[in-house]
Amino acid sequence: GESGGDLLEFTGDAMLVQFLEDVQGDDTGQAVRTGLRMQRAMAHFQNIETPQGTFSLAMRAGIHAGSYLAADLGTPRRMAHVLLGRTVQRAKKAESFGQVGRVCVTQEAGDRLHGLFHVEPSHAESERDRYALIQDNFSAEALGEYDISLNRRRLTSPLLMDRSQEGLIREIHHALLRVQPLASYLPSSILDVLVEAAAERQVPPDFPTPTVVFVNLMGFPEAADGASPEDLPELTTSFSKALALIDAATKAKGGVLQKVTYHAIGSDILIYFGVFRRHREDAVRAASLALAVRDIVTQLPPPHMAGNPLMLDYRIGIAAGSVFAAEIGELRGRREFNILGDPVNTASRLMTLAEKGDILLTQDVYEAIAPCFRCKSLGMQALKGKAHDQLVYALQQELVAQRNGINR
């Protein structure tokens, strides 16, 4: 925030920051300076003492510059602000092709720096991109702690002029009208918890054992780059319908659709069962939801681009285990409720491993749902971040429709 950017999301081990193009053309420079400041700040987390031992945190930062489609999708009951297009994916890839402790930029981003930074070639190279690493040769004074940006218009705070009972009620009503549209951007379960914890200004941390589902919707993000202005309304309407249907199915089965997140392979949806309401059948509910997503995507009327139907598809990863569920951030500043832990990362890795139309599971999830669903063993598979290969299963179909209180 002090560098002119907007933190759009924090997913536990990754964050996405946006720097809007400014009249001075310094948005990419602001992004680089922010990355350098963040890397310097990581020095404070080199040695973290805990009862389990000493740990250290490190970070990679990737930057790409380009155009993308920003849209608010969903219905008034549940909305999501999403960025569509390859620009976001290429920023993610720049991070993954970078080095720990460094700021990595794509060639397009580097071209917009106008020689203000010293760079060195990166040995990493993808099929499409070349990368460079920024040299941090600035003094503390030269880099500074913030950037001076043009003021952005902010919503005015209520100014109470009438202190009568009628005036107070009227101002509360006006404040609600301003706040209510924002509530739809939060899952109702999280909103309920925030309201209950309003007096303490913090949601109590917890260590639940949920089942985590990552859904990658394929087709929408890729289409955004080539969509004409005439195609955009149909494209965003179709994505909104898919999101609304998936959210409704998730709620009906007792789960929480937390957010539409961003990944190097496109837009993902993070869903979990068993964080706020815990059931013995959370894994069964998650598997049932995955099959419901399959039906939603395959039955969704395809949007058209240039008169041709857009092929939509999906891939899904499911994992279960203990997570840390809490609000992350400053007590009186920017905060976000999130779940952190190995099951979240594993579900994401399984989704990345999956082919189109695949629903992949860990062994623990398979054992929990085996009486109700037909699954196929895919054998031992290598997953990023795992020291050893993992036994992976593919969910195929439901065997038994036991509706004992479970909406399936």
N, C-alpha and C positions, 0 to 999 in steps of 0.2 A: 503494500500500500504506500509506503514512503518513497517508492521508486516509480510510481505512476502506473502500476499494473493492477489487475484484478485477479484474485485467487478464485478460480471457478470451482475447483473441486480438490478434495483431499481424500484419497482412497486407502489410507493406511501406510503404504510404502511408496506412494507416488502422488504428485500434485500437478495440476494444470493451471498455468497462469497466462492471462491474456494481456497484451499491450496493444491498445487500439492505435491505428495509424494517426499520427498527429501532423499538424500543419508544418512543423519544423522538420519532419522526416527523421526524428530521433528515436522512434519507438523501438527499433531493433537495438540501438545503442543502450536504451534504458533496460531492455531485457538482458543484455550482456552484463551491464553493471550490476543488475540485480543478482544474476547468477554468480558473479564474482563475490558479492557481499555474502550471499548465502553460503558459498563454499568456505569463506573465511569464518563465518559463524559456526560452522561444523566443528571447528577446532575445540569448541567448548564441550563437545560430546565425544572426545577421544577416549576418555576413561570414565565410565559410568559404574559406580559401585552399587551393587545390589546384593541381597542375601544369597543369590544364586551364583555370584561371582562378578567379575569385572567385564563389562561389555563396551563396545565402541560402535558409533554410528558413522556412516560415510554416505556420500551422495554423488550421483552423476546428474548433470544438467544438460539438456539438449534444447536447441533453439532453431526454429524454422520460420520463415516469413512468407506469407502468401494470403490468398483470399480463401474464404470459406463461407458456408451458409449457417447463419445463426437463426434459430427458430424456437418458439415456445410451443410445445406440443402437448396434447392431451385434452382433457375436458375441465370445466370449472371445478370438478371434484378432485382432480389430480393432474397437475401440470409438471412439465420438465423443460428446462432450458437446455438445448442441445446445440452442439457445433457439428456440422456435417461437412465432409470433404476430406481430401487427402492431405491438406495442410496440417490438420491435427495429427493424422497418422504419421506424417513425416517428422513432425516435432518429437513424437514418441520414439520413432526410430533413431533420431539424432541422439536422444538420451541413451538408448540401448547400445548404440555404436560408440558412445563416448567412453571416457575413462573416469574412474573414481577420483573425486577431488578436482575435476576439471569441468570447464564449460565447452561443450561441443556445438558447432554451428554447421548448418548445411551451406552449400555453395551460394544459394539464393540469399540466405541471411548474411553471409560474409560479404557479399557484393554490396549490401546496403550499409555497411559499417564505414565506408569511405576512408579506409586507412587509419581510423582512429584507434584501432587496437592492433597489437602485434599478434600474429597467428602463426601456427606451425601445422603442417599437414598431418592429418590423422592417417594411420595405416589402415584403419577400418574403411570399408567401401562396400556399398550395396549395389544392386543391379542398376539403380536409378540415381543414387546420390553419392556425392563426394563430401567429405567432412573435413573440418579444420578445428583445432583446439586453440582457445584463446589463452594467451600468455598473461598471467597476472603479475605485471611488473609495475604496478601502481603503488605509490606511497599511500599510507592511511589517509592523509589529507587530500591527495588527488582523487582517490576513489570516493571518499566521503561515505556518509551513512544514508543519504537520500538523494532524490532528484527533484528539482523544482519543475512542476508541471503546471499547465494552464488549469485554472479552477474548473471543476466539473459541477454542473448544477446538481444540487442535492435537494431532497425533499425537505421542506420546512418543518420544523418542530412545532407542535401546538403551542400557541401563546394564549394563555388563559386570561381573558379580560373581564369576563363576567363570572364572579364567584358565587352567584346564587345557585340554589339547587337546580333550577331549570338550566342555568348556564353550564353547570358541571355535566348534567345529563346530556345536553346537546353536544358538548365537546367530546365526551366519551363516545357518543354515536358517530361523530365525524371521524374520530380516531379509528374506530372499528371499520368504517368504510374504507379507510386507507390500508389497514392491516389485513383485512380478510382475504383480498385477492392473493396475498403472499402466502397465506396458510396452505393453499392448494399445492404449493411446491414442496411441502413436507408430507411424508406418510402420516396418516391419521394416528397410528400407534405412537410414533415419535412425538407428534404434536401433543397427544394426551399426556405423555410422560413429562414433556417440557412444562405444560400447564401445572401439573401436580407438583413439580419441583420449582415452581416460580419463586417461592419465598426464599429458598436456599440458593437460587440462581445457578444451580448446577445439578445435573442428573447424577445420582449415585453410580459409581462404576460397578460393573458386575462381570462375572466370568461364566456365562451360560455355555451350553454345548449345543449349538444349533446345527441345522443342515443348511448349507450354503449353495445357492444356484446362481451360476453365471450364464446369461443368454446373450449370444452374439447374433443380432439381426443383420443378415447379409443382403445387400442390394441398395438399401436407402443411402448409406454414407457414400458409396461409390457413385451413385447416380447424381449426387448433388453437384459434382464438379462439371458435369456435362449438361445439366438441366438448363433449359432456356427460361426466361421470365414467365412464359406461358405455361411451362411444365411445373413450376414450383408449387402453385396452389394444390394441384392433385397429389404431388409427391408428399408435401407436408401433411395434407389431410389423411393420406393413407398411413403415414407413420403415426399420426395422432390416433387413428383408429386402432392400429396394432397395439400401441402403448396402453390405450384405455381398456382394451379387451384383456391384455395380459395382467394389468393391474386389478381388474375385476375378478379374474380367475384366481389371482394370488390371494386377494382378500377373502374370497369364498372358501378357500382352503386353509385359512388361518395364517397366511404368511404376510410378509412385508416386502413390498417393492421399494427399495430405498432410493435408488437413483439410476439415471442413465449415465454411465461413465464412459471413459474414452480409453481406447487400447490401440496398439499398433495395427490390429486387424479390423478396426472399425468401432462402431458404437455398441457398448455392452449394457446389459441391464443386471443390476445386483439385487438378488432376492434372497431372503432367508426365512427359515422356520425355526421357532424355538428360542427367540431372544426375549420377547415380552410375554408371550403365552407359550408355555411348554407342554408338549404332548409326547406320549410314548411313540406315537406314530408320525413324528415330524419327518422322518426320512421317507415314509410312505406318501405323505402329503407332498413333499418336494418332488418325488418321482411322478406323482399324478399331475402336478403342475407342469412338469416338463413335457409330458404327453399332451397336456392341454395347449401348451405353447406350440407344439408341433401342429396340432389341428388348426389353431388360429392362423399361423403363418401359411400353411398349405391351402386353407380355405379363403384367405383374404383376397378379394379382387385385386389383381395387380394394377398399379398405377401405370400410366402411359407416358412415354417420353418420345417426342417427335412421332407420335402416332403408333409406336410399338410398345407392347406390354413389357414391363420391367420384371425380370425374374427375381423373386424373393426367396430367401432360404434362411437357415438357422443352424447353429451348433451350440451345444449346451454342455456345461461341466457341473458336476455335483460332488460335494465333499462334506464331511461332518467332523466335528470335534470342538474342543474348547477354544473360545475366543475371549478377547478383552473387549467389552462393550462399554463405551463411555463417551462423554463429550470431550473433544480434543480442541485445545485453543486457550485463549486468555479468558479468565473468569469474567471480566467486564469488557471483553473485546470480541473478536471474531471467534466463534465456536462452531463446531459441527459434530453431531452425533455419528459415531462410526463403530464398526466392529473390526478388530484387528486380530490377526493370528494366522497360523498355518492353514486351516481349512479354507480361508478366503483365498489365499494364494494358490492352494492346490486346485480349487474349483476353477480359478482363472487359467491355470496351466492346462487342466483337462479340456477346457473350452478351446484353447489354442491348439491343442493336439487333435481335436475332433475334426473330422471331415464334414462336408455339407450334410445336414440331416442326421448327424450323430448326436447321441446323448451319452456322455461318458461318466462313469462312476468310479469311486474308490472302492476298495474291498469292503471297508466298514459299511458303506451305504448299501452295497450289494447284499451283504449278509442281513441287513435290517429289512430289506424289501423283497428278498428272494421268495417268500411264500406267496407274494401277491403279483409279482411281475416276472416276465420272461426276460432274461438277460443273457448276453453272450460274452464269454471271456476273451479278451484280446491279448492275454498273456502279460509278460513283464514289459513295461514301457518306461523310457527315460523321460522324466519331467524336469524342466528347468528349475534349478534351485534345490533339487533333491540329490543327496549323495548317492542313493541307491535307486535302482529301477523299482517301479511300483506296479503291482497287479491292477490292471484296469479292466472294467467291464463296460459293455454297451447295453443300454436299456432299449428293449425292443417293443414290448407291449404288456398290457395288464392281463393277468391271469384270472384273478378273483376280484369281484366287485363287492367287497365287504363294506357296507355303508354305515357301520356302527358309529354314527355320530360324525363320520368323516365325509366332508363334501368332496366327492371324487367324481 
